[in-house]
């Protein structure tokens, strides 16, 4: 359900924003682990741009941007497709924005930046709230297969699990800094594997080679991270 006066506002938005506040995400400071996941995501799909979006009350925060055409920290909620993405559970795909109609969303800024393709999958909390999305953009229109949708969903789930760990340890608290360092070291090895997989999957100048085998490899990487996250949470 949405607010009928604004098709981008879910009926549970007040509770969603309260849940969002507990993650302490509402700043645009760079965090290497998130930057690395987003960069690997862009390379896997062979797209020009990617980011995490965090949907706030009136604006959308651009978190961990990868190669955006212009520096953007926040955009009005009504100018972000991710504001619409959080209203649904499945991957949102718009293969040609010039031909798309998205209720409540003005896509003119994206089109002016030369971006015609969008795909995003929600960052869904254990409580069932969609905080934002892991999304990819590209210049020309393109198709996005069911296999690619599955891969994006897996990567969004990986990001959300990292955000859960981040929330538990504390985003920037000095008392948890000693805990974050081994987390980054352990996850860094898996992110290196993810980046190397992206290089093999999408050689320069060639279309992405997303296959079921690639999805399986990414799931295996995510499973290792999940095991580490679960073990760390038990110790905290």
Backbone as a chain_set.jsonl record, in Angstrom:
{"seq": "XXXXXXXXXXXXXXXXXXXXXXXXXXXXXXXXXXXXXXXXXXXXXXXXXXXXXXXXXXXXXXXXXXXXXXXXXXXXXXXXXXXXXXXXXXXXXXXXXXXXXXXXXXXXXXXXXXXXXXXXXXXXXXXXXXXXXXXXXXXXXXXXXXXXXXXXXXXXXXXXXXXXXXXXXXXXXXXXXXXXXXXXXXXXXXXXXXXXXXXXXXXXXXXXXXXXXXXXXXXXXXXXXXXXXXXXXXXX", "coords": {"N": [[0.837, -1.197, 0.0], [0.351, 2.311, -0.631], [0.708, 5.815, 0.069], [-1.979, 7.586, -1.087], [-1.822, 10.194, -1.872], [0.73, 10.546, -2.614], [2.396, 8.587, -4.697], [4.849, 7.424, -4.195], [5.279, 6.947, -1.551], [5.285, 4.527, 0.809], [2.786, 2.889, 2.841], [3.801, 2.139, 5.281], [5.838, 3.91, 5.844], [6.744, 5.546, 7.969], [7.503, 3.711, 9.976], [9.412, 2.361, 8.491], [11.367, 4.343, 8.125], [12.143, 4.68, 10.762], [13.331, 2.213, 11.265], [15.401, 2.417, 9.399], [16.943, 4.468, 10.566], [18.306, 3.151, 12.584], [20.453, 1.986, 11.361], [22.352, 3.887, 10.884], [23.156, 5.147, 8.447], [23.016, 7.522, 7.11], [24.916, 9.286, 5.872], [27.379, 10.342, 3.477], [29.914, 9.348, 3.536], [32.789, 7.609, 2.399], [33.069, 4.092, 2.416], [35.124, 1.441, 2.403], [34.519, -1.336, 2.092], [31.869, -1.346, 1.175], [32.13, 0.235, -1.102], [33.739, -1.458, -2.633], [32.089, -3.692, -3.132], [30.046, -2.522, -4.665], [31.509, -1.569, -6.875], [32.462, -4.007, -7.926], [30.01, -5.127, -8.605], [29.146, -3.418, -10.688], [31.098, -4.042, -12.599], [30.67, -6.755, -13.018], [28.21, -6.746, -14.348], [28.845, -5.238, -16.488], [28.217, -2.506, -16.71], [28.003, 1.112, -16.841], [27.631, 2.615, -14.522], [26.943, 2.467, -10.982], [25.447, 2.072, -7.708], [24.665, 2.312, -4.171], [21.488, 3.047, -3.016], [19.897, 4.975, -0.552], [16.878, 5.434, 0.797], [15.555, 8.214, 2.085], [13.487, 10.416, 4.144], [12.669, 12.643, 2.532], [14.523, 12.744, 0.535], [16.964, 10.946, -1.478], [19.776, 9.233, -0.601], [22.913, 8.946, -2.103], [24.934, 6.334, -1.907], [28.145, 4.888, -1.756], [28.931, 5.421, -4.551], [29.604, 4.467, -7.94], [31.446, 5.58, -10.48], [29.647, 7.628, -11.309], [28.088, 9.985, -13.582], [28.144, 12.686, -12.788], [29.123, 14.335, -9.725], [27.039, 13.424, -7.145], [25.286, 13.689, -4.18], [22.807, 13.609, -2.903], [19.437, 13.237, -4.065], [16.178, 14.559, -4.85], [13.402, 12.69, -3.656], [11.442, 12.197, -5.531], [12.82, 12.199, -7.887], [14.212, 9.908, -8.091], [14.494, 6.62, -9.18], [14.772, 4.572, -7.427], [13.129, 5.201, -5.329], [10.735, 4.261, -6.183], [11.386, 1.604, -6.537], [11.614, 0.536, -3.926], [9.033, -0.009, -3.292], [8.326, -2.476, -4.133], [8.889, -6.062, -4.145], [10.324, -7.616, -5.931], [13.087, -7.59, -8.316], [13.559, -4.473, -9.829], [13.338, -3.403, -13.111], [14.129, -1.354, -15.8], [14.413, -1.26, -19.01], [14.591, 0.603, -21.02], [14.545, 3.768, -20.382], [13.549, 5.959, -21.715], [11.212, 5.109, -22.785], [9.735, 4.383, -20.658], [7.236, 4.548, -18.069], [7.015, 5.657, -14.888], [5.195, 5.797, -12.131], [4.987, 8.782, -10.322], [7.695, 9.361, -10.484], [10.195, 11.407, -11.806], [12.108, 11.068, -14.513], [13.767, 12.672, -15.958], [16.255, 13.803, -15.246], [18.033, 11.623, -15.205], [17.906, 10.872, -17.896], [18.957, 13.168, -19.073], [21.543, 12.896, -18.226], [22.343, 10.943, -19.841], [21.644, 8.327, -19.283], [19.96, 5.436, -19.85], [19.181, 2.961, -19.007], [18.125, 0.996, -16.206], [18.445, -1.013, -13.326], [17.459, -2.393, -10.266], [17.702, -3.792, -6.979], [16.104, -4.439, -3.913], [17.333, -3.412, -0.679], [16.645, -5.167, 1.857], [15.537, -5.307, 5.147], [15.824, -7.515, 8.066], [13.507, -7.068, 9.444], [11.708, -6.59, 7.502], [11.602, -4.233, 6.026], [12.226, -2.085, 3.268], [15.104, -0.459, 2.692], [16.456, 0.846, 0.68], [18.224, 0.469, -2.362], [20.408, -1.736, -4.227], [21.716, -0.695, -7.13], [22.061, -0.519, -10.712], [23.158, 1.298, -13.565], [23.075, 2.227, -17.029], [24.242, 3.593, -20.167], [23.149, 3.106, -22.965], [19.957, 1.612, -23.899], [19.191, -1.715, -22.76], [18.821, -5.291, -22.555], [17.845, -7.322, -19.748], [18.413, -10.191, -18.287], [16.665, -13.049, -16.752], [18.607, -14.509, -15.344], [20.504, -12.536, -14.812], [18.974, -10.912, -13.172], [18.698, -12.595, -10.961], [21.332, -12.669, -10.108], [21.787, -9.97, -9.357], [20.006, -9.803, -7.224], [21.223, -11.585, -5.431], [23.622, -10.214, -4.893], [22.596, -7.879, -3.721], [21.52, -8.995, -1.414], [23.894, -9.774, -0.166], [25.04, -7.254, 0.333], [23.133, -6.273, 2.165], [23.479, -7.999, 4.306], [26.038, -7.304, 5.109], [25.486, -4.725, 5.964], [23.92, -5.299, 8.151], [25.816, -6.421, 9.86], [27.453, -4.205, 10.137], [25.696, -2.477, 11.471], [25.447, -3.808, 13.917], [28.064, -3.826, 14.954], [28.561, -1.14, 15.067], [28.667, 1.868, 13.364], [30.737, 3.898, 13.169], [31.923, 3.961, 15.591], [34.456, 4.372, 18.048], [34.896, 2.339, 19.849], [34.345, 0.036, 18.484], [36.094, -0.099, 16.422], [38.306, -1.759, 16.505], [37.14, -4.174, 16.005], [36.13, -3.907, 13.432], [38.366, -3.915, 11.725], [39.481, -6.624, 11.395], [37.208, -7.628, 10.17], [37.084, -6.255, 7.714], [39.484, -7.202, 6.625], [38.974, -9.959, 6.369], [36.69, -10.041, 4.72], [37.692, -8.687, 2.608], [39.275, -10.458, 1.135], [37.343, -12.081, -0.071], [36.036, -10.171, -1.588], [38.02, -9.525, -3.35], [38.091, -11.904, -4.814], [35.565, -11.647, -5.957], [35.908, -9.382, -7.564], [37.888, -10.313, -9.324], [36.431, -12.327, -10.581], [34.585, -10.721, -11.889], [36.24, -9.475, -13.746], [36.935, -11.621, -15.38], [34.454, -12.325, -16.303], [33.418, -10.165, -17.743], [35.148, -9.062, -20.103], [37.036, -6.194, -21.303], [35.229, -4.186, -23.587], [33.499, -6.161, -24.384], [30.273, -7.846, -24.247], [28.546, -8.581, -21.119], [29.129, -11.766, -19.604], [27.073, -13.289, -18.134], [26.235, -16.122, -16.576], [24.603, -19.136, -15.369], [26.588, -20.423, -13.982], [28.256, -18.315, -13.217], [26.542, -16.975, -11.478], [26.348, -18.963, -9.531], [29.004, -18.972, -8.6], [29.154, -16.406, -7.447], [27.248, -16.712, -5.446], [28.563, -18.591, -3.892], [30.726, -17.092, -2.972], [29.3, -15.181, -1.503], [28.26, -16.865, 0.431], [30.49, -17.566, 1.936], [31.136, -15.085, 3.051], [28.795, -14.738, 4.502], [29.023, -16.788, 6.418], [31.189, -15.82, 7.864], [30.137, -13.394, 8.807], [27.986, -14.334, 10.384], [29.386, -15.773, 12.351], [30.846, -13.701, 13.508], [28.82, -12.061, 14.549], [27.84, -13.687, 16.552], [29.841, -13.508, 18.395], [29.749, -10.955, 19.283]], "CA": [[0.0, 0.0, 0.0], [1.078, 3.571, -0.665], [-0.046, 7.033, 0.33], [-2.604, 7.923, -2.367], [-1.441, 11.559, -2.248], [2.083, 10.452, -3.153], [2.552, 7.158, -5.022], [6.174, 6.927, -3.818], [5.353, 6.804, -0.098], [4.58, 3.339, 1.291], [1.962, 3.124, 4.024], [4.604, 1.895, 6.482], [7.071, 4.683, 5.695], [7.235, 6.03, 9.266], [8.203, 2.591, 10.607], [10.591, 2.094, 7.66], [12.378, 5.355, 8.436], [12.64, 4.389, 12.101], [14.257, 1.1, 11.102], [16.559, 2.955, 8.689], [17.768, 5.257, 11.478], [19.138, 2.272, 13.414], [21.617, 1.566, 10.592], [23.308, 4.997, 10.854], [23.671, 5.183, 7.071], [22.642, 8.756, 6.428], [25.995, 10.174, 5.443], [27.936, 9.873, 2.206], [31.33, 9.005, 3.675], [33.188, 6.394, 1.697], [33.41, 2.919, 3.22], [35.774, 0.621, 1.386], [33.858, -2.609, 1.846], [30.7, -1.078, 0.351], [32.633, 0.687, -2.402], [34.253, -2.6, -3.385], [30.956, -4.502, -3.599], [29.357, -1.803, -5.735], [32.388, -1.574, -8.049], [32.428, -5.355, -8.494], [28.69, -5.286, -9.215], [29.152, -2.729, -11.98], [31.954, -4.768, -13.537], [30.018, -8.023, -13.36], [27.143, -6.497, -15.315], [29.353, -4.47, -17.609], [27.499, -1.242, -16.808], [28.853, 2.277, -16.622], [27.407, 3.243, -13.223], [26.246, 1.685, -9.967], [25.471, 2.711, -6.396], [23.649, 1.97, -3.194], [20.595, 4.155, -2.714], [19.253, 4.923, 0.755], [15.698, 6.3, 0.628], [15.244, 8.962, 3.295], [12.126, 10.952, 4.185], [12.387, 13.501, 1.385], [15.59, 12.625, -0.452], [17.617, 9.644, -1.607], [21.217, 9.347, -0.438], [23.753, 8.149, -2.993], [25.965, 5.717, -1.077], [29.095, 4.059, -2.511], [28.74, 5.593, -5.996], [30.634, 3.982, -8.845], [31.563, 6.184, -11.81], [28.486, 8.426, -11.711], [28.497, 11.022, -14.533], [28.427, 13.915, -12.046], [29.065, 14.073, -8.281], [25.706, 13.61, -6.565], [25.174, 13.098, -2.84], [21.397, 13.359, -2.658], [18.473, 13.724, -5.051], [14.816, 14.494, -4.325], [12.824, 11.353, -3.725], [10.649, 12.061, -6.747], [13.711, 12.085, -9.047], [14.952, 8.661, -7.955], [13.743, 5.397, -9.461], [14.838, 3.718, -6.241], [11.951, 5.498, -4.521], [9.703, 3.339, -6.66], [11.874, 0.235, -6.351], [11.373, 0.046, -2.569], [7.618, -0.363, -3.146], [8.096, -3.841, -4.596], [9.819, -7.052, -3.617], [11.141, -8.161, -7.002], [14.026, -6.691, -8.977], [12.949, -3.493, -10.728], [14.136, -3.254, -14.319], [13.621, -0.494, -16.871], [15.417, -1.491, -20.046], [14.703, 1.818, -21.831], [13.841, 4.788, -19.61], [12.863, 6.884, -22.615], [9.901, 4.533, -23.075], [9.139, 3.916, -19.402], [6.419, 5.413, -17.228], [7.158, 5.238, -13.499], [4.33, 6.714, -11.382], [5.574, 9.621, -9.289], [9.137, 9.565, -10.676], [10.646, 12.22, -12.942], [13.373, 10.474, -14.972], [14.436, 13.584, -16.888], [17.652, 13.998, -14.857], [18.783, 10.463, -15.685], [17.988, 10.94, -19.353], [19.892, 14.249, -19.387], [22.884, 12.375, -17.968], [22.622, 9.922, -20.84], [21.399, 6.999, -18.717], [18.68, 4.927, -20.355], [18.892, 1.642, -18.429], [18.165, 0.915, -14.747], [18.003, -2.219, -12.621], [17.74, -2.265, -8.84], [17.093, -4.767, -6.081], [15.968, -3.838, -2.596], [18.072, -3.736, 0.534], [15.509, -5.482, 2.73], [15.98, -5.631, 6.501], [15.156, -8.668, 8.653], [12.177, -6.654, 9.893], [10.844, -6.524, 6.336], [11.538, -2.895, 5.445], [13.156, -1.808, 2.169], [15.813, 0.785, 3.01], [16.952, 1.433, -0.55], [18.514, -0.604, -3.315], [21.642, -1.846, -4.996], [21.207, -0.444, -8.476], [23.019, -0.329, -11.799], [22.687, 2.148, -14.656], [23.921, 2.217, -18.21], [23.852, 4.584, -21.165], [22.169, 2.628, -23.945], [19.0, 0.596, -23.451], [19.698, -3.076, -22.851], [17.991, -6.311, -21.932], [18.326, -7.796, -18.452], [17.865, -11.543, -18.268], [16.345, -13.62, -15.442], [19.858, -14.872, -14.671], [21.085, -11.291, -14.302], [18.138, -10.495, -12.042], [19.064, -13.442, -9.828], [22.653, -12.24, -9.647], [21.639, -8.695, -8.658], [19.356, -10.101, -5.944], [22.243, -12.182, -4.561], [24.545, -9.157, -4.474], [21.875, -7.011, -2.784], [21.467, -9.712, -0.154], [25.23, -9.678, 0.421], [25.17, -5.899, 0.876], [22.281, -6.126, 3.34], [24.091, -8.734, 5.415], [27.136, -6.46, 5.58], [24.898, -3.606, 6.703], [23.511, -5.851, 9.444], [27.032, -6.51, 10.67], [27.859, -2.815, 10.391], [24.805, -1.935, 12.502], [25.741, -4.458, 15.187], [29.371, -3.393, 15.447], [28.606, 0.306, 15.2], [29.174, 2.375, 12.093], [32.005, 4.625, 13.253], [32.28, 4.085, 17.011], [35.837, 3.995, 18.349], [34.917, 1.088, 20.604], [34.202, -1.115, 17.589], [37.077, -0.023, 15.34], [39.166, -2.935, 16.566], [36.387, -5.28, 15.423], [35.94, -3.697, 11.991], [39.57, -4.187, 10.953], [39.487, -8.016, 10.911], [36.082, -7.823, 9.256], [37.517, -5.788, 6.399], [40.521, -8.104, 6.113], [38.361, -11.235, 5.98], [35.794, -9.833, 3.593], [38.494, -8.205, 1.487], [39.678, -11.588, 0.307], [36.194, -12.492, -0.876], [35.763, -9.116, -2.564], [39.029, -9.693, -4.398], [37.573, -12.988, -5.655], [34.43, -11.108, -6.707], [36.453, -8.497, -8.592], [38.547, -11.144, -10.334], [35.354, -12.963, -11.336], [34.035, -9.695, -12.769], [37.18, -9.263, -14.852], [36.838, -12.761, -16.295], [33.104, -12.394, -16.854], [33.166, -9.061, -18.659], [36.374, -8.465, -20.65], [36.813, -4.871, -21.895], [34.692, -4.12, -24.938], [32.626, -7.281, -24.694], [29.068, -7.887, -23.414], [28.73, -9.403, -19.931], [28.855, -13.187, -19.775], [26.419, -13.75, -16.917], [25.675, -17.456, -16.737], [24.237, -19.767, -14.103], [27.843, -20.72, -13.292], [28.699, -17.071, -12.587], [25.654, -16.772, -10.324], [26.754, -19.934, -8.515], [30.261, -18.496, -8.025], [28.853, -15.268, -6.576], [26.567, -17.253, -4.263], [29.584, -19.231, -3.064], [31.441, -16.005, -2.31], [28.381, -14.617, -0.513], [28.112, -17.838, 1.516], [31.668, -17.435, 2.799], [30.936, -13.849, 3.81], [27.702, -14.999, 5.446], [29.559, -17.575, 7.525], [32.014, -14.937, 8.685], [29.239, -12.454, 9.473], [27.26, -15.058, 11.427], [30.322, -16.077, 13.44], [31.184, -12.442, 14.181], [27.66, -11.607, 15.317], [27.735, -14.524, 17.743], [30.859, -13.098, 19.355], [29.525, -9.561, 19.721]], "C": [[0.872, 1.247, 0.0], [0.14, 4.689, -0.26], [-0.636, 7.507, -0.99], [-2.255, 9.337, -2.809], [-0.033, 11.607, -2.827], [2.374, 8.983, -3.437], [3.91, 6.582, -4.656], [6.308, 6.655, -2.324], [4.59, 5.565, 0.341], [3.82, 3.644, 2.58], [2.765, 2.959, 5.313], [5.852, 2.767, 6.53], [7.617, 5.182, 7.027], [8.021, 4.937, 9.979], [9.475, 2.249, 9.827], [11.711, 3.066, 7.987], [12.966, 5.15, 9.835], [13.642, 3.237, 12.051], [15.541, 1.573, 10.416], [17.503, 3.698, 9.639], [18.712, 4.387, 12.292], [20.402, 1.83, 12.685], [22.67, 2.66, 10.474], [23.973, 5.129, 9.488], [23.597, 6.558, 6.433], [23.781, 9.758, 6.297], [26.65, 9.536, 4.233], [29.418, 9.527, 2.308], [31.627, 7.662, 3.007], [33.536, 5.294, 2.693], [33.875, 1.84, 2.25], [35.018, -0.664, 1.075], [32.628, -2.424, 0.966], [31.113, -0.617, -1.044], [33.07, -0.495, -3.261], [33.128, -3.476, -3.933], [30.266, -3.834, -4.772], [30.2, -1.793, -7.011], [32.388, -2.945, -8.722], [31.096, -5.63, -9.178], [28.644, -4.648, -10.594], [29.96, -3.508, -13.013], [31.33, -6.093, -13.952], [28.971, -7.829, -14.45], [27.612, -5.7, -16.528], [28.621, -3.162, -17.821], [28.427, -0.086, -16.458], [28.758, 2.823, -15.205], [26.682, 2.294, -12.272], [26.317, 2.434, -8.643], [24.542, 1.967, -5.45], [22.784, 3.21, -3.007], [19.987, 3.922, -1.346], [18.112, 5.932, 0.728], [15.326, 6.914, 1.975], [13.818, 9.517, 3.211], [11.786, 11.735, 2.925], [13.395, 13.354, 0.255], [16.111, 11.192, -0.502], [19.123, 9.875, -1.562], [21.918, 8.417, -1.419], [24.929, 7.633, -2.167], [26.842, 4.832, -1.961], [28.905, 4.196, -4.021], [29.91, 5.035, -6.794], [30.483, 4.693, -10.185], [30.319, 6.953, -12.243], [28.936, 9.577, -12.612], [28.843, 12.352, -13.878], [28.378, 13.581, -10.557], [27.678, 14.4, -7.732], [25.684, 12.939, -5.202], [23.732, 12.74, -2.519], [20.574, 13.888, -3.819], [17.098, 13.697, -4.399], [14.22, 13.11, -4.552], [12.074, 11.133, -5.036], [11.502, 12.017, -8.019], [14.514, 10.782, -9.029], [14.066, 7.456, -8.25], [13.74, 4.479, -8.245], [13.692, 3.999, -5.273], [10.779, 4.616, -4.914], [10.095, 1.889, -6.416], [11.53, -0.299, -4.969], [9.913, -0.329, -2.337], [7.336, -1.804, -3.551], [9.172, -4.773, -4.07], [10.757, -7.607, -4.691], [12.129, -7.118, -7.527], [13.267, -5.761, -9.92], [13.869, -3.278, -11.913], [13.415, -2.344, -15.298], [14.685, -0.5, -17.964], [15.609, -0.289, -20.956], [13.885, 2.904, -21.151], [13.096, 5.78, -20.488], [11.453, 6.4, -22.934], [9.131, 4.143, -21.815], [8.284, 4.992, -18.749], [6.488, 4.859, -15.813], [6.349, 6.211, -12.647], [5.071, 7.462, -10.277], [7.034, 9.974, -9.496], [9.395, 10.368, -11.944], [12.02, 11.718, -13.365], [14.18, 11.418, -15.858], [15.907, 13.793, -16.539], [18.511, 12.845, -15.372], [18.962, 10.523, -17.197], [18.948, 12.044, -19.789], [21.34, 13.806, -19.181], [23.255, 11.254, -18.934], [22.423, 8.504, -20.351], [20.005, 6.52, -19.119], [18.268, 3.6, -19.733], [19.034, 1.691, -16.916], [17.734, -0.472, -14.304], [18.377, -2.066, -11.161], [17.045, -3.354, -8.043], [17.178, -4.229, -4.66], [16.99, -4.327, -1.584], [17.009, -3.919, 1.621], [16.008, -5.955, 4.095], [15.282, -6.894, 7.006], [13.75, -8.348, 9.143], [11.202, -6.478, 8.734], [10.702, -5.165, 5.697], [12.592, -2.745, 4.347], [13.803, -0.447, 2.404], [16.238, 1.55, 1.772], [17.232, 0.303, -1.506], [19.969, -0.592, -3.739], [21.226, -1.724, -6.444], [22.334, -0.189, -9.464], [22.35, 0.482, -12.901], [23.612, 1.963, -15.857], [23.379, 3.216, -19.221], [22.81, 4.061, -22.131], [21.153, 1.686, -23.318], [19.601, -0.794, -23.612], [18.711, -4.034, -22.196], [18.657, -6.774, -20.642], [17.647, -9.123, -18.179], [17.465, -11.989, -16.864], [17.592, -14.02, -14.66], [20.527, -13.638, -14.08], [20.282, -10.771, -13.109], [18.495, -11.296, -10.792], [20.404, -13.026, -9.243], [22.554, -10.936, -8.864], [20.984, -8.905, -7.296], [20.352, -10.702, -4.955], [23.198, -11.12, -4.023], [23.877, -8.194, -3.497], [21.749, -7.68, -1.421], [22.796, -9.68, 0.579], [25.43, -8.309, 1.058], [24.364, -5.762, 2.169], [22.869, -6.851, 4.537], [25.276, -7.953, 5.986], [26.612, -5.274, 6.384], [24.391, -4.058, 8.07], [24.706, -5.937, 10.385], [27.498, -5.121, 11.073], [27.017, -2.215, 11.51], [25.159, -2.518, 13.871], [27.049, -3.97, 15.786], [29.412, -1.9, 15.728], [29.305, 0.9, 13.998], [30.549, 3.018, 12.201], [32.491, 4.745, 14.703], [33.707, 3.598, 17.254], [35.9, 2.642, 19.045], [34.812, -0.139, 19.715], [35.226, -1.108, 16.461], [37.965, -1.263, 15.315], [38.467, -4.16, 15.987], [36.262, -5.146, 13.91], [37.161, -4.114, 11.175], [39.661, -5.645, 10.509], [38.329, -8.334, 9.984], [36.481, -7.427, 7.84], [38.557, -6.728, 5.799], [39.896, -9.404, 5.6], [37.489, -11.079, 4.744], [36.577, -9.378, 2.372], [38.938, -9.321, 0.575], [38.555, -12.062, -0.595], [35.86, -11.443, -1.939], [36.792, -9.142, -3.687], [38.6, -10.804, -5.354], [36.437, -12.487, -6.543], [34.924, -10.223, -7.846], [37.134, -9.292, -9.703], [37.517, -11.873, -11.194], [34.75, -11.977, -12.322], [34.94, -9.461, -13.974], [37.088, -10.391, -15.872], [35.495, -12.794, -17.013], [32.874, -11.353, -17.932], [34.479, -8.456, -19.128], [36.067, -7.11, -21.281], [36.288, -4.963, -23.322], [33.777, -5.255, -25.329], [31.393, -7.258, -23.798], [29.285, -8.8, -22.215], [28.355, -10.856, -20.195], [28.258, -13.772, -18.52], [25.738, -15.078, -17.203], [25.266, -17.987, -15.368], [25.497, -20.092, -13.295], [28.381, -19.481, -12.578], [27.861, -16.794, -11.342], [26.043, -17.716, -9.193], [28.044, -19.508, -7.83], [30.014, -17.345, -7.051], [28.151, -15.75, -5.308], [27.562, -17.924, -3.324], [30.394, -18.19, -2.296], [30.574, -15.406, -1.198], [28.229, -15.554, 0.681], [29.291, -17.771, 2.477], [31.553, -16.186, 3.664], [29.866, -14.054, 4.87], [28.192, -15.787, 6.659], [30.393, -16.708, 8.462], [31.135, -13.966, 9.471], [28.517, -13.144, 10.64], [28.163, -15.351, 12.626], [30.676, -14.825, 14.224], [30.04, -11.964, 15.048], [27.485, -12.42, 16.594], [28.708, -14.074, 18.834], [30.605, -11.728, 19.945], [28.5, -9.523, 20.847]], "O": [[1.975, 1.255, 0.547], [-1.08, 4.52, -0.249], [0.109, 7.802, -1.924], [-2.375, 9.659, -3.991], [0.352, 12.592, -3.457], [2.58, 8.208, -2.503], [4.118, 5.376, -4.788], [7.352, 6.18, -1.878], [3.362, 5.545, 0.257], [4.183, 4.559, 3.318], [2.439, 3.575, 6.328], [6.827, 2.407, 7.188], [8.834, 5.238, 7.205], [9.091, 5.202, 10.528], [10.493, 1.891, 10.419], [12.868, 2.667, 8.113], [14.146, 5.417, 10.062], [14.677, 3.278, 12.716], [16.638, 1.175, 10.806], [18.722, 3.57, 9.528], [19.802, 4.829, 12.655], [21.336, 1.344, 13.324], [23.777, 2.392, 10.008], [25.197, 5.212, 9.386], [24.074, 6.739, 5.313], [23.612, 10.943, 6.584], [26.498, 8.339, 3.989], [30.104, 9.422, 1.292], [30.829, 6.726, 3.05], [34.215, 5.538, 3.69], [33.118, 1.387, 1.391], [34.891, -1.039, -0.09], [32.365, -3.256, 0.098], [30.52, -1.025, -2.043], [32.806, -0.532, -4.463], [33.204, -3.949, -5.067], [29.935, -4.489, -5.76], [29.67, -1.986, -8.105], [32.321, -3.036, -9.948], [31.055, -6.293, -10.214], [28.165, -5.254, -11.552], [29.552, -3.621, -14.169], [31.447, -6.505, -15.106], [28.857, -8.646, -15.364], [26.858, -5.513, -17.483], [28.416, -2.737, -18.958], [29.489, -0.276, -15.864], [29.71, 3.437, -14.723], [25.91, 1.435, -12.697], [27.149, 3.325, -8.473], [23.75, 1.117, -5.859], [23.311, 4.312, -2.856], [19.605, 2.8, -1.014], [18.344, 7.138, 0.648], [14.847, 6.228, 2.878], [13.043, 9.143, 2.331], [10.737, 11.518, 2.318], [13.14, 13.796, -0.866], [15.749, 10.349, 0.318], [19.676, 10.615, -2.376], [21.559, 7.247, -1.547], [25.81, 8.4, -1.777], [26.333, 4.108, -2.816], [28.732, 3.189, -4.708], [31.062, 5.122, -6.371], [29.532, 4.452, -10.929], [29.967, 6.936, -13.422], [30.039, 10.097, -12.44], [29.729, 13.067, -14.347], [27.677, 12.652, -10.157], [27.209, 15.532, -7.849], [26.022, 11.761, -5.077], [23.463, 11.691, -1.932], [20.954, 14.857, -4.476], [16.865, 12.901, -3.49], [14.522, 12.45, -5.547], [12.067, 10.03, -5.583], [10.97, 11.82, -9.111], [15.397, 10.583, -9.864], [13.009, 7.292, -7.64], [12.808, 3.697, -8.057], [13.323, 3.131, -4.483], [9.938, 4.269, -4.084], [9.245, 1.048, -6.123], [11.185, -1.473, -4.84], [9.582, -0.906, -1.301], [6.231, -2.303, -3.338], [10.226, -4.335, -3.611], [11.872, -8.025, -4.378], [12.022, -5.929, -7.225], [12.436, -6.208, -10.711], [15.055, -3.001, -11.737], [12.234, -2.538, -15.589], [15.715, 0.165, -17.856], [16.652, -0.154, -21.596], [12.667, 2.962, -21.32], [12.114, 6.378, -20.05], [10.595, 7.197, -23.313], [8.013, 3.634, -21.895], [8.566, 6.185, -18.859], [6.071, 3.729, -15.562], [6.777, 7.349, -12.456], [5.7, 6.853, -9.411], [7.572, 10.802, -8.762], [8.878, 10.048, -13.015], [12.999, 11.923, -12.647], [15.178, 11.004, -16.448], [16.732, 13.947, -17.44], [19.594, 13.069, -15.913], [20.047, 10.254, -17.712], [19.675, 11.879, -20.768], [22.247, 14.275, -19.868], [24.345, 10.687, -18.854], [22.969, 7.567, -20.934], [19.0, 7.135, -18.764], [17.132, 3.159, -19.908], [19.941, 2.338, -16.392], [16.78, -1.038, -14.836], [19.493, -1.653, -10.847], [15.944, -3.785, -8.384], [18.184, -3.644, -4.258], [17.444, -5.471, -1.617], [16.54, -2.952, 2.221], [16.805, -6.889, 4.183], [14.265, -7.304, 6.447], [12.903, -9.235, 9.248], [10.013, -6.244, 8.949], [9.784, -4.947, 4.906], [13.717, -3.225, 4.489], [13.141, 0.587, 2.326], [16.366, 2.774, 1.811], [16.55, -0.722, -1.472], [20.665, 0.417, -3.626], [20.467, -2.554, -6.944], [23.409, 0.288, -9.102], [21.148, 0.371, -13.139], [24.777, 1.592, -15.713], [22.222, 3.632, -19.151], [21.675, 4.538, -22.114], [21.447, 1.033, -22.317], [20.424, -1.021, -24.499], [17.876, -3.632, -21.387], [19.867, -6.637, -20.465], [16.455, -9.175, -17.877], [17.882, -11.373, -15.883], [17.625, -13.882, -13.438], [21.057, -13.689, -12.97], [20.852, -10.251, -12.151], [18.584, -10.742, -9.696], [20.587, -13.031, -8.025], [23.176, -10.807, -7.809], [21.363, -8.257, -6.319], [20.329, -10.365, -3.771], [23.541, -11.126, -2.84], [24.513, -7.739, -2.547], [21.858, -7.018, -0.389], [22.83, -9.572, 1.805], [25.926, -8.205, 2.18], [24.852, -5.203, 3.151], [22.768, -6.368, 5.665], [25.492, -7.941, 7.198], [27.225, -4.867, 7.371], [24.427, -3.293, 9.034], [24.617, -5.571, 11.557], [27.892, -4.895, 12.218], [27.538, -1.531, 12.39], [25.168, -1.798, 14.869], [27.132, -3.727, 16.989], [30.215, -1.445, 16.543], [30.41, 0.485, 13.649], [31.436, 2.714, 11.403], [33.376, 5.549, 14.997], [34.117, 2.557, 16.741], [36.852, 1.884, 18.852], [35.152, -1.242, 20.143], [35.23, -2.014, 15.627], [38.332, -1.756, 14.249], [39.132, -5.088, 15.526], [36.283, -6.143, 13.189], [37.018, -4.61, 10.057], [39.903, -5.891, 9.327], [38.439, -9.2, 9.116], [36.246, -8.17, 6.886], [38.518, -7.018, 4.603], [40.251, -9.887, 4.525], [37.549, -11.9, 3.828], [36.183, -9.646, 1.237], [38.973, -9.147, -0.643], [38.788, -12.406, -1.754], [35.453, -11.782, -3.05], [36.48, -8.821, -4.834], [38.732, -10.661, -6.569], [36.347, -12.843, -7.717], [34.417, -10.304, -8.965], [36.973, -8.981, -10.883], [37.709, -12.021, -12.401], [34.435, -12.34, -13.455], [34.458, -9.273, -15.092], [37.155, -10.154, -17.079], [35.395, -13.225, -18.162], [32.207, -11.628, -18.929], [34.893, -7.424, -18.599], [34.949, -6.893, -21.748], [36.816, -5.705, -24.152], [33.321, -5.322, -26.471], [31.448, -6.709, -22.698], [30.12, -9.704, -22.275], [27.395, -11.144, -20.911], [28.854, -14.651, -17.898], [24.784, -15.146, -17.977], [25.547, -17.369, -14.34], [25.477, -20.042, -12.065], [28.902, -19.58, -11.467], [28.388, -16.429, -10.292], [26.065, -17.317, -8.029], [28.178, -19.66, -6.616], [30.592, -17.308, -5.964], [28.428, -15.252, -4.218], [27.424, -17.839, -2.104], [30.708, -18.377, -1.12], [31.054, -15.157, -0.093], [28.085, -15.097, 1.815], [29.119, -17.903, 3.689], [31.839, -16.221, 4.861], [30.012, -13.598, 6.004], [27.818, -15.487, 7.793], [30.319, -16.838, 9.684], [31.361, -13.742, 10.66], [28.447, -12.602, 11.743], [27.75, -15.194, 13.775], [30.793, -14.863, 15.449], [30.263, -11.507, 16.169], [27.03, -11.891, 17.609], [28.446, -14.232, 20.026], [31.171, -11.372, 20.98], [28.176, -8.447, 21.35]]}, "num_chains": 1, "name": "protein.A"}
